[in-house]
Amino acid sequence: MKKKKGWIKDAIKRPGALHQALGIPIGKRIPTGKMAKAQKSGGKVGMMGKLAKTLGKLKKKKKK
């Protein structure tokens, strides 16, 4: 099965929604404690928190 390119773009429907749900201004980092609490909660906030954790683990390509 061929992997689909651009899955991250498709997964993020509303950029900044997790910030709004947690009451943190966009552009500021989400504190670790709030991120952990968001991941454990249910519903959309939990899903957004888990996706944010997954995206944070991805390696960033170094520019030459």
N, C-alpha and C positions, 0 to 999 in steps of 0.2 A: 504494500500500500504506500502510495506516495504522500509525503508530508506536505501539508498546505503551508505555503509561505504567507506571512502577514497575519498569523493567528493572533498576535498581540493586539494589532489594530482592530481586529474584529471583536476581541474580548472586551476592550475598553469602550463601552458605549457612551458613558457620561464622564469625561475627565473632570476630576475635582469633586466628584460626588462623595467620596469617602471623607475628604476634608470637611465638606459641608455637614455631613452626618455627624462627625465628631466635634464640630464647632471650632475647627482650626483653620486659620486663614490660609488660602491657597498661596503657595510659595514657601511656607514654613514647613519644617520637618515634623512628622507625626511622632510624638514621644513613644518610646518602646512600650511603656505600660498601657497607653491607650490603644496601641496597635495590637497588643496581646489580648486586651479586653474585646476589641472589635472582632478578632479572629474567633473567639469563643462564643460570641453572640450569634443568634440565629438570624435567619432571613437575609435580606440583601446586604446589610452591613457586614454580616459574617462572611458572605461570599466575596465582597469587595476586599475585606481584610485578608482573607486567604490568598486572593489573587495578588494583592500588593506584596505579601510575603514571598510568593513564588517569583514575582518579577524582580524583587530585590536580590534574589539568589542568582539570577542570570549573570553570566560573565559579560563584561563590557569589552568590546574589541578595542585594542590599543591602536592609535593612529601612528603611522610611521612618519 
